[in-house]
């Protein structure tokens, strides 16, 4: 009986949290800081876990106007806007506002964080957050051989600092990306596309793998060399988040 009552109370608390989130709870109170995993669990309509491993977490946000998440803690993170939006967040423990256009990107150091939609439209964006686990080792020369260096005609460098390099790739049907090398990285697909992917791990070209990706698909790559060809009917558009530390 006691367990049943406790379960009912927990369920009610979760419903109240989601109700406040979707109705625009804007109370500036960070005393009840929660683990981010709990927010994903209790607010599935506002957040979606895209990827998680020992090194990074990737979370997508879909916040209605006025919606606000309670404070949580994150490692260094990079935010990429999927829509025009006005985001409230913590900057040096003070609430700041960023007006973003779709495709805008910014980097934020680790620490306490919150997210709030201060605009009039639904805010769609995702963050790529580093964890404390040390990254696999790489040589600095690999950064000089990544896709932005070897294939500049199909890439755009969006962000480059001591922690991360973010590259957007645009490859038309039939086009090829020549052999290049990447360090530990996350790939985020911006639209549907199909490629033939050949890794330098294999000398036999018959080992080429056909891969199809859908928008929002997020995956991890270790350091390595490869080439690819867009064999589909749609352009390849993807984001590469290369982690330097």
Rosetta blueprint (number, residue, H / E / L):
1 X L
2 X H
3 X H
4 X H
5 X H
6 X H
7 X H
8 X H
9 X H
10 X H
11 X H
12 X H
13 X H
14 X H
15 X H
16 X H
17 X H
18 X H
19 X H
20 X H
21 X H
22 X H
23 X H
24 X L
25 X L
26 X L
27 X L
28 X L
29 X L
30 X L
31 X L
32 X L
33 X L
34 X L
35 X L
36 X H
37 X H
38 X H
39 X H
40 X H
41 X H
42 X H
43 X L
44 X L
45 X L
46 X L
47 X E
48 X E
49 X E
50 X E
51 X E
52 X E
53 X L
54 X L
55 X L
56 X E
57 X E
58 X E
59 X E
60 X E
61 X E
62 X E
63 X E
64 X L
65 X L
66 X L
67 X L
68 X E
69 X E
70 X E
71 X E
72 X E
73 X E
74 X E
75 X L
76 X L
77 X E
78 X E
79 X E
80 X E
81 X E
82 X L
83 X L
84 X L
85 X E
86 X E
87 X E
88 X E
89 X E
90 X E
91 X E
92 X L
93 X L
94 X E
95 X E
96 X E
97 X E
98 X E
99 X E
100 X E
101 X L
102 X L
103 X L
104 X L
105 X E
106 X E
107 X E
108 X E
109 X L
110 X L
111 X E
112 X E
113 X E
114 X E
115 X E
116 X E
117 X E
118 X L
119 X L
120 X L
121 X L
122 X L
123 X E
124 X E
125 X E
126 X E
127 X E
128 X E
129 X E
130 X E
131 X L
132 X L
133 X L
134 X L
135 X L
136 X L
137 X L
138 X L
139 X L
140 X H
141 X H
142 X H
143 X H
144 X H
145 X H
146 X L
147 X H
148 X H
149 X H
150 X H
151 X L
152 X H
153 X H
154 X H
155 X E
156 X E
157 X E
158 X E
159 X E
160 X E
161 X L
162 X L
163 X L
164 X E
165 X E
166 X E
167 X E
168 X E
169 X E
170 X E
171 X E
172 X L
173 X L
174 X L
175 X L
176 X E
177 X E
178 X E
179 X E
180 X E
181 X E
182 X E
183 X L
184 X L
185 X E
186 X E
187 X E
188 X E
189 X E
190 X L
191 X L
192 X L
193 X E
194 X E
195 X E
196 X E
197 X E
198 X E
199 X E
200 X L
201 X L
202 X L
203 X L
204 X L
205 X H
206 X H
207 X H
208 X L
209 X E
210 X E
211 X E
212 X E
213 X E
214 X L
215 X L
216 X L
217 X L
218 X E
219 X E
220 X E
221 X E
222 X L
223 X L
224 X E
225 X E
226 X E
227 X E
228 X E
229 X E
230 X E
231 X L
232 X L
233 X L
234 X L
235 X L
236 X E
237 X E
238 X E
239 X E
240 X E
241 X E
242 X E
243 X E
244 X L
245 X L
